[in-house]
Amino acid sequence: MLEQKETIDASMLQQISDALKIPVEAFQNFDEEQAINIIANTFNDEAFIGNSGGSYHINPVEKIIQLHEEKIALYERMLKEKDEMMQRLERLIGER
């Protein structure tokens, strides 16, 4: 209903401003053409909402490869620990 009104009274505008945490001036000075222009020039294939100036490139294939490499490293550490444990057990058995 608010969108269909020509004008919105100041108290209602203040309530909307408080709810959305947007200054009243942003509503009063709103320019649809400028907003469309900003959106068109800001959002693209690499757009990230909430981007604080940093560049975020997350490639799912690279992430899978990274996880696979971590799993291999863990497996190799486990094999090394198993071999060390076997050597200790063999020494203990040999000493008896």
N, CA, C and O atoms as CSV, one atom per row, in Angstrom:
chain,resi,resn,atom,element,x,y,z
A,1,MET,N,N,0.820,-1.187,0.000
A,1,MET,CA,C,0.000,0.000,0.000
A,1,MET,C,C,0.872,1.261,0.000
A,1,MET,O,O,0.530,2.271,-0.616
A,2,LEU,N,N,2.004,1.177,0.706
A,2,LEU,CA,C,2.881,2.347,0.765
A,2,LEU,C,C,3.435,2.709,-0.610
A,2,LEU,O,O,3.586,3.886,-0.936
A,3,GLU,N,N,3.734,1.696,-1.408
A,3,GLU,CA,C,4.305,1.950,-2.725
A,3,GLU,C,C,3.320,2.662,-3.647
A,3,GLU,O,O,3.743,3.345,-4.580
A,4,GLN,N,N,2.035,2.519,-3.412
A,4,GLN,CA,C,1.031,3.124,-4.268
A,4,GLN,C,C,0.709,4.562,-3.872
A,4,GLN,O,O,0.060,5.275,-4.638
A,5,LYS,N,N,1.143,4.998,-2.704
A,5,LYS,CA,C,0.862,6.356,-2.246
A,5,LYS,C,C,1.771,7.355,-2.946
A,5,LYS,O,O,2.925,7.061,-3.256
A,6,GLU,N,N,1.231,8.531,-3.184
A,6,GLU,CA,C,2.031,9.620,-3.757
A,6,GLU,C,C,2.990,10.184,-2.717
A,6,GLU,O,O,4.152,10.457,-3.018
A,7,THR,N,N,2.497,10.358,-1.492
A,7,THR,CA,C,3.341,10.860,-0.395
A,7,THR,C,C,3.116,9.991,0.836
A,7,THR,O,O,2.045,9.415,1.032
A,8,ILE,N,N,4.156,9.914,1.656
A,8,ILE,CA,C,4.095,9.160,2.906
A,8,ILE,C,C,4.359,10.146,4.029
A,8,ILE,O,O,5.316,10.919,3.973
A,9,ASP,N,N,3.502,10.119,5.058
A,9,ASP,CA,C,3.666,11.089,6.137
A,9,ASP,C,C,4.985,10.841,6.881
A,9,ASP,O,O,5.522,9.734,6.870
A,10,ALA,N,N,5.483,11.880,7.515
A,10,ALA,CA,C,6.812,11.868,8.134
A,10,ALA,C,C,6.949,10.797,9.211
A,10,ALA,O,O,8.003,10.169,9.318
A,11,SER,N,N,5.904,10.573,10.013
A,11,SER,CA,C,6.011,9.577,11.086
A,11,SER,C,C,6.142,8.171,10.507
A,11,SER,O,O,6.911,7.357,11.019
A,12,MET,N,N,5.396,7.884,9.444
A,12,MET,CA,C,5.491,6.574,8.800
A,12,MET,C,C,6.861,6.412,8.145
A,12,MET,O,O,7.456,5.337,8.221
A,13,LEU,N,N,7.360,7.448,7.514
A,13,LEU,CA,C,8.663,7.415,6.888
A,13,LEU,C,C,9.756,7.158,7.925
A,13,LEU,O,O,10.710,6.425,7.661
A,14,GLN,N,N,9.613,7.763,9.101
A,14,GLN,CA,C,10.584,7.558,10.184
A,14,GLN,C,C,10.532,6.116,10.680
A,14,GLN,O,O,11.572,5.531,10.982
A,15,GLN,N,N,9.345,5.542,10.766
A,15,GLN,CA,C,9.208,4.145,11.198
A,15,GLN,C,C,9.877,3.197,10.199
A,15,GLN,O,O,10.554,2.244,10.587
A,16,ILE,N,N,9.679,3.471,8.929
A,16,ILE,CA,C,10.305,2.659,7.885
A,16,ILE,C,C,11.815,2.810,7.957
A,16,ILE,O,O,12.553,1.830,7.846
A,17,SER,N,N,12.264,4.028,8.141
A,17,SER,CA,C,13.689,4.313,8.260
A,17,SER,C,C,14.305,3.551,9.422
A,17,SER,O,O,15.374,2.958,9.284
A,18,ASP,N,N,13.633,3.566,10.564
A,18,ASP,CA,C,14.133,2.859,11.744
A,18,ASP,C,C,14.161,1.348,11.516
A,18,ASP,O,O,15.120,0.672,11.890
A,19,ALA,N,N,13.109,0.831,10.905
A,19,ALA,CA,C,13.015,-0.612,10.681
A,19,ALA,C,C,14.094,-1.112,9.718
A,19,ALA,O,O,14.677,-2.176,9.924
A,20,LEU,N,N,14.351,-0.338,8.672
A,20,LEU,CA,C,15.321,-0.753,7.659
A,20,LEU,C,C,16.736,-0.253,7.939
A,20,LEU,O,O,17.691,-0.632,7.261
A,21,LYS,N,N,16.851,0.613,8.961
A,21,LYS,CA,C,18.146,1.218,9.311
A,21,LYS,C,C,18.748,1.958,8.118
A,21,LYS,O,O,19.934,1.848,7.811
A,22,ILE,N,N,17.883,2.706,7.473
A,22,ILE,CA,C,18.270,3.540,6.337
A,22,ILE,C,C,17.844,4.958,6.675
A,22,ILE,O,O,16.719,5.164,7.129
A,23,PRO,N,N,18.709,5.940,6.467
A,23,PRO,CA,C,18.327,7.314,6.790
A,23,PRO,C,C,17.105,7.773,5.992
A,23,PRO,O,O,16.918,7.368,4.844
A,24,VAL,N,N,16.289,8.606,6.596
A,24,VAL,CA,C,15.094,9.151,5.937
A,24,VAL,C,C,15.491,9.860,4.652
A,24,VAL,O,O,14.763,9.818,3.659
A,25,GLU,N,N,16.649,10.512,4.675
A,25,GLU,CA,C,17.114,11.258,3.494
A,25,GLU,C,C,17.302,10.352,2.283
A,25,GLU,O,O,17.136,10.788,1.144
A,26,ALA,N,N,17.647,9.093,2.531
A,26,ALA,CA,C,17.825,8.161,1.417
A,26,ALA,C,C,16.514,7.943,0.675
A,26,ALA,O,O,16.495,7.793,-0.546
A,27,PHE,N,N,15.426,7.930,1.425
A,27,PHE,CA,C,14.109,7.799,0.789
A,27,PHE,C,C,13.706,9.100,0.106
A,27,PHE,O,O,13.176,9.095,-1.005
A,28,GLN,N,N,13.965,10.210,0.785
A,28,GLN,CA,C,13.539,11.508,0.259
A,28,GLN,C,C,14.306,11.893,-0.999
A,28,GLN,O,O,13.758,12.544,-1.888
A,29,ASN,N,N,15.573,11.491,-1.076
A,29,ASN,CA,C,16.410,11.863,-2.219
A,29,ASN,C,C,16.542,10.733,-3.235
A,29,ASN,O,O,17.413,10.773,-4.104
A,30,PHE,N,N,15.683,9.730,-3.125
A,30,PHE,CA,C,15.782,8.562,-4.002
A,30,PHE,C,C,15.554,8.946,-5.455
A,30,PHE,O,O,14.599,9.648,-5.790
A,31,ASP,N,N,16.448,8.472,-6.306
A,31,ASP,CA,C,16.343,8.705,-7.744
A,31,ASP,C,C,16.402,7.331,-8.422
A,31,ASP,O,O,17.450,6.686,-8.441
A,32,GLU,N,N,15.279,6.898,-8.970
A,32,GLU,CA,C,15.178,5.557,-9.540
A,32,GLU,C,C,16.197,5.329,-10.656
A,32,GLU,O,O,16.819,4.269,-10.725
A,33,GLU,N,N,16.363,6.302,-11.510
A,33,GLU,CA,C,17.304,6.153,-12.620
A,33,GLU,C,C,18.733,5.984,-12.106
A,33,GLU,O,O,19.488,5.162,-12.625
A,34,GLN,N,N,19.103,6.757,-11.093
A,34,GLN,CA,C,20.440,6.654,-10.519
A,34,GLN,C,C,20.627,5.291,-9.834
A,34,GLN,O,O,21.692,4.682,-9.940
A,35,ALA,N,N,19.604,4.825,-9.143
A,35,ALA,CA,C,19.681,3.521,-8.475
A,35,ALA,C,C,19.885,2.402,-9.493
A,35,ALA,O,O,20.704,1.508,-9.281
A,36,ILE,N,N,19.143,2.453,-10.594
A,36,ILE,CA,C,19.280,1.443,-11.644
A,36,ILE,C,C,20.673,1.508,-12.254
A,36,ILE,O,O,21.272,0.474,-12.550
A,37,ASN,N,N,21.182,2.698,-12.441
A,37,ASN,CA,C,22.517,2.893,-12.992
A,37,ASN,C,C,23.577,2.308,-12.066
A,37,ASN,O,O,24.512,1.651,-12.523
A,38,ILE,N,N,23.432,2.548,-10.763
A,38,ILE,CA,C,24.397,2.014,-9.791
A,38,ILE,C,C,24.350,0.494,-9.786
A,38,ILE,O,O,25.391,-0.163,-9.798
A,39,ILE,N,N,23.156,-0.060,-9.770
A,39,ILE,CA,C,23.014,-1.517,-9.761
A,39,ILE,C,C,23.602,-2.116,-11.030
A,39,ILE,O,O,24.315,-3.118,-10.966
A,40,ALA,N,N,23.319,-1.526,-12.166
A,40,ALA,CA,C,23.810,-2.046,-13.437
A,40,ALA,C,C,25.331,-2.002,-13.511
A,40,ALA,O,O,25.948,-2.886,-14.105
A,41,ASN,N,N,25.940,-0.979,-12.914
A,41,ASN,CA,C,27.389,-0.829,-12.976
A,41,ASN,C,C,28.109,-1.543,-11.836
A,41,ASN,O,O,29.330,-1.697,-11.879
A,42,THR,N,N,27.378,-1.975,-10.825
A,42,THR,CA,C,28.012,-2.589,-9.653
A,42,THR,C,C,27.979,-4.098,-9.724
A,42,THR,O,O,28.986,-4.753,-9.456
A,43,PHE,N,N,26.837,-4.660,-10.080
A,43,PHE,CA,C,26.692,-6.101,-10.055
A,43,PHE,C,C,27.057,-6.694,-11.400
A,43,PHE,O,O,26.562,-6.283,-12.450
A,44,ASN,N,N,27.952,-7.686,-11.331
A,44,ASN,CA,C,28.373,-8.396,-12.529
A,44,ASN,C,C,28.618,-9.849,-12.146
A,44,ASN,O,O,28.184,-10.284,-11.079
A,45,ASP,N,N,29.292,-10.590,-12.977
A,45,ASP,CA,C,29.510,-12.011,-12.719
A,45,ASP,C,C,30.311,-12.261,-11.451
A,45,ASP,O,O,30.149,-13.302,-10.814
A,46,GLU,N,N,31.186,-11.308,-11.070
A,46,GLU,CA,C,32.024,-11.501,-9.899
A,46,GLU,C,C,31.507,-10.731,-8.691
A,46,GLU,O,O,32.213,-10.609,-7.689
A,47,ALA,N,N,30.290,-10.212,-8.771
A,47,ALA,CA,C,29.741,-9.427,-7.663
A,47,ALA,C,C,29.539,-10.310,-6.442
A,47,ALA,O,O,29.165,-11.479,-6.545
A,48,PHE,N,N,29.794,-9.723,-5.295
A,48,PHE,CA,C,29.620,-10.420,-4.029
A,48,PHE,C,C,28.982,-9.456,-3.066
A,48,PHE,O,O,29.606,-8.465,-2.686
A,49,ILE,N,N,27.756,-9.714,-2.659
A,49,ILE,CA,C,27.062,-8.822,-1.742
A,49,ILE,C,C,27.763,-8.892,-0.404
A,49,ILE,O,O,27.991,-9.977,0.131
A,50,GLY,N,N,28.100,-7.747,0.132
A,50,GLY,CA,C,28.801,-7.698,1.403
A,50,GLY,C,C,30.300,-7.594,1.215
A,50,GLY,O,O,31.043,-7.603,2.196
A,51,ASN,N,N,30.762,-7.496,-0.018
A,51,ASN,CA,C,32.181,-7.393,-0.301
A,51,ASN,C,C,32.731,-6.118,0.300
A,51,ASN,O,O,32.255,-5.025,-0.007
A,52,SER,N,N,33.725,-6.250,1.150
A,52,SER,CA,C,34.291,-5.085,1.818
A,52,SER,C,C,35.513,-4.582,1.089
A,52,SER,O,O,36.423,-4.039,1.717
A,53,GLY,N,N,35.558,-4.746,-0.197
A,53,GLY,CA,C,36.689,-4.262,-0.974
A,53,GLY,C,C,37.654,-5.375,-1.329
A,53,GLY,O,O,38.504,-5.205,-2.203
A,54,GLY,N,N,37.534,-6.520,-0.656
A,54,GLY,CA,C,38.398,-7.650,-0.948
A,54,GLY,C,C,37.899,-8.401,-2.152
A,54,GLY,O,O,36.773,-8.197,-2.606
A,55,SER,N,N,38.722,-9.253,-2.658
A,55,SER,CA,C,38.343,-10.052,-3.810
A,55,SER,C,C,38.178,-11.494,-3.357
A,55,SER,O,O,39.089,-12.062,-2.755
A,56,TYR,N,N,37.044,-12.082,-3.635
A,56,TYR,CA,C,36.749,-13.426,-3.202
A,56,TYR,C,C,36.595,-14.316,-4.416
A,56,TYR,O,O,35.650,-14.178,-5.193
A,57,HIS,N,N,37.534,-15.228,-4.568
A,57,HIS,CA,C,37.461,-16.168,-5.681
A,57,HIS,C,C,37.539,-17.569,-5.091
A,57,HIS,O,O,38.618,-18.031,-4.720
A,58,ILE,N,N,36.418,-18.231,-5.007
A,58,ILE,CA,C,36.380,-19.582,-4.467
A,58,ILE,C,C,35.962,-20.509,-5.587
A,58,ILE,O,O,34.832,-20.467,-6.074
A,59,ASN,N,N,36.897,-21.341,-5.980
A,59,ASN,CA,C,36.632,-22.297,-7.043
A,59,ASN,C,C,36.328,-23.637,-6.388
A,59,ASN,O,O,37.193,-24.188,-5.707
A,60,PRO,N,N,35.128,-24.178,-6.571
A,60,PRO,CA,C,34.780,-25.432,-5.903
A,60,PRO,C,C,35.710,-26.588,-6.267
A,60,PRO,O,O,35.984,-27.443,-5.425
A,61,VAL,N,N,36.192,-26.627,-7.494
A,61,VAL,CA,C,37.099,-27.704,-7.897
A,61,VAL,C,C,38.409,-27.592,-7.128
A,61,VAL,O,O,38.948,-28.598,-6.667
A,62,GLU,N,N,38.926,-26.370,-6.987
A,62,GLU,CA,C,40.159,-26.173,-6.232
A,62,GLU,C,C,39.960,-26.559,-4.775
A,62,GLU,O,O,40.858,-27.132,-4.159
A,63,LYS,N,N,38.804,-26.253,-4.223
A,63,LYS,CA,C,38.510,-26.607,-2.828
A,63,LYS,C,C,38.469,-28.125,-2.665
A,63,LYS,O,O,38.983,-28.651,-1.678
A,64,ILE,N,N,37.875,-28.826,-3.605
A,64,ILE,CA,C,37.824,-30.290,-3.550
A,64,ILE,C,C,39.235,-30.864,-3.634
A,64,ILE,O,O,39.576,-31.788,-2.896
A,65,ILE,N,N,40.051,-30.320,-4.525
A,65,ILE,CA,C,41.431,-30.781,-4.652
A,65,ILE,C,C,42.192,-30.539,-3.353
A,65,ILE,O,O,42.952,-31.399,-2.907
A,66,GLN,N,N,41.992,-29.376,-2.750
A,66,GLN,CA,C,42.653,-29.052,-1.484
A,66,GLN,C,C,42.242,-30.050,-0.399
A,66,GLN,O,O,43.092,-30.556,0.333
A,67,LEU,N,N,40.950,-30.330,-0.294
A,67,LEU,CA,C,40.478,-31.292,0.701
A,67,LEU,C,C,41.047,-32.683,0.440
A,67,LEU,O,O,41.395,-33.400,1.379
A,68,HIS,N,N,41.142,-33.063,-0.825
A,68,HIS,CA,C,41.700,-34.368,-1.186
A,68,HIS,C,C,43.175,-34.445,-0.780
A,68,HIS,O,O,43.624,-35.461,-0.248
A,69,GLU,N,N,43.921,-33.371,-1.032
A,69,GLU,CA,C,45.336,-33.345,-0.655
A,69,GLU,C,C,45.503,-33.407,0.863
A,69,GLU,O,O,46.421,-34.060,1.359
A,70,GLU,N,N,44.627,-32.735,1.596
A,70,GLU,CA,C,44.674,-32.798,3.059
A,70,GLU,C,C,44.386,-34.221,3.540
A,70,GLU,O,O,45.009,-34.699,4.488
A,71,LYS,N,N,43.443,-34.890,2.884
A,71,LYS,CA,C,43.100,-36.264,3.249
A,71,LYS,C,C,44.282,-37.190,2.978
A,71,LYS,O,O,44.572,-38.072,3.787
A,72,ILE,N,N,44.961,-37.001,1.859
A,72,ILE,CA,C,46.135,-37.818,1.535
A,72,ILE,C,C,47.230,-37.592,2.575
A,72,ILE,O,O,47.852,-38.547,3.038
A,73,ALA,N,N,47.468,-36.323,2.945
A,73,ALA,CA,C,48.496,-36.013,3.945
A,73,ALA,C,C,48.152,-36.670,5.283
A,73,ALA,O,O,49.035,-37.207,5.952
A,74,LEU,N,N,46.906,-36.634,5.669
A,74,LEU,CA,C,46.475,-37.267,6.911
A,74,LEU,C,C,46.685,-38.781,6.840
A,74,LEU,O,O,47.171,-39.390,7.793
A,75,TYR,N,N,46.325,-39.372,5.730
A,75,TYR,CA,C,46.494,-40.816,5.545
A,75,TYR,C,C,47.970,-41.195,5.630
A,75,TYR,O,O,48.317,-42.200,6.251
A,76,GLU,N,N,48.845,-40.394,5.008
A,76,GLU,CA,C,50.285,-40.671,5.053
A,76,GLU,C,C,50.822,-40.555,6.476
A,76,GLU,O,O,51.666,-41.355,6.879
A,77,ARG,N,N,50.347,-39.568,7.247
A,77,ARG,CA,C,50.763,-39.440,8.647
A,77,ARG,C,C,50.307,-40.649,9.452
A,77,ARG,O,O,51.044,-41.153,10.300
A,78,MET,N,N,49.093,-41.110,9.185
A,78,MET,CA,C,48.585,-42.279,9.901
A,78,MET,C,C,49.407,-43.528,9.570
A,78,MET,O,O,49.700,-44.325,10.462
A,79,LEU,N,N,49.781,-43.707,8.302
A,79,LEU,CA,C,50.615,-44.845,7.913
A,79,LEU,C,C,51.978,-44.776,8.585
A,79,LEU,O,O,52.496,-45.792,9.048
A,80,LYS,N,N,52.560,-43.584,8.643
A,80,LYS,CA,C,53.863,-43.405,9.287
A,80,LYS,C,C,53.765,-43.754,10.773
A,80,LYS,O,O,54.633,-44.443,11.309
A,81,GLU,N,N,52.720,-43.282,11.431
A,81,GLU,CA,C,52.526,-43.601,12.846
A,81,GLU,C,C,52.312,-45.101,13.045
A,81,GLU,O,O,52.810,-45.672,14.016
A,82,LYS,N,N,51.581,-45.738,12.142
A,82,LYS,CA,C,51.369,-47.187,12.215
A,82,LYS,C,C,52.693,-47.922,12.089
A,82,LYS,O,O,52.967,-48.851,12.849
A,83,ASP,N,N,53.529,-47.503,11.117
A,83,ASP,CA,C,54.835,-48.137,10.930
A,83,ASP,C,C,55.704,-47.967,12.171
A,83,ASP,O,O,56.379,-48.912,12.581
A,84,GLU,N,N,55.701,-46.786,12.773
A,84,GLU,CA,C,56.487,-46.540,13.985
A,84,GLU,C,C,55.976,-47.405,15.129
A,84,GLU,O,O,56.771,-47.943,15.899
A,85,MET,N,N,54.675,-47.544,15.248
A,85,MET,CA,C,54.079,-48.378,16.289
A,85,MET,C,C,54.467,-49.839,16.091
A,85,MET,O,O,54.783,-50.537,17.054
A,86,MET,N,N,54.442,-50.300,14.844
A,86,MET,CA,C,54.822,-51.681,14.547
A,86,MET,C,C,56.286,-51.922,14.905
A,86,MET,O,O,56.625,-52.967,15.461
A,87,GLN,N,N,57.150,-50.968,14.592
A,87,GLN,CA,C,58.571,-51.108,14.925
A,87,GLN,C,C,58.768,-51.189,16.434
A,87,GLN,O,O,59.563,-51.999,16.910
A,88,ARG,N,N,58.052,-50.358,17.194
A,88,ARG,CA,C,58.158,-50.400,18.652
A,88,ARG,C,C,57.673,-51.743,19.194
A,88,ARG,O,O,58.295,-52.328,20.080
A,89,LEU,N,N,56.553,-52.223,18.650
A,89,LEU,CA,C,56.039,-53.520,19.091
A,89,LEU,C,C,57.017,-54.644,18.773
A,89,LEU,O,O,57.229,-55.536,19.595
A,90,GLU,N,N,57.611,-54.605,17.588
A,90,GLU,CA,C,58.589,-55.633,17.207
A,90,GLU,C,C,59.792,-55.607,18.135
A,90,GLU,O,O,60.294,-56.662,18.521
A,91,ARG,N,N,60.265,-54.413,18.500
A,91,ARG,CA,C,61.380,-54.297,19.433
A,91,ARG,C,C,61.020,-54.862,20.805
A,91,ARG,O,O,61.813,-55.571,21.424
A,92,LEU,N,N,59.810,-54.537,21.272
A,92,LEU,CA,C,59.363,-55.043,22.572
A,92,LEU,C,C,59.268,-56.566,22.552
A,92,LEU,O,O,59.661,-57.230,23.511
A,93,ILE,N,N,58.751,-57.112,21.470
A,93,ILE,CA,C,58.631,-58.568,21.349
A,93,ILE,C,C,60.025,-59.199,21.265
A,93,ILE,O,O,60.271,-60.244,21.866
A,94,GLY,N,N,60.922,-58.571,20.528
A,94,GLY,CA,C,62.281,-59.079,20.364
A,94,GLY,C,C,63.075,-59.034,21.659
A,94,GLY,O,O,63.945,-59.879,21.871
A,95,GLU,N,N,62.802,-58.082,22.521
A,95,GLU,CA,C,63.520,-57.969,23.799
A,95,GLU,C,C,63.089,-59.053,24.773
A,95,GLU,O,O,63.840,-59.339,25.705
A,96,ARG,N,N,61.962,-59.655,24.621
A,96,ARG,CA,C,61.467,-60.682,25.564
A,96,ARG,C,C,61.993,-61.982,25.220
A,96,ARG,O,O,61.691,-62.968,25.893
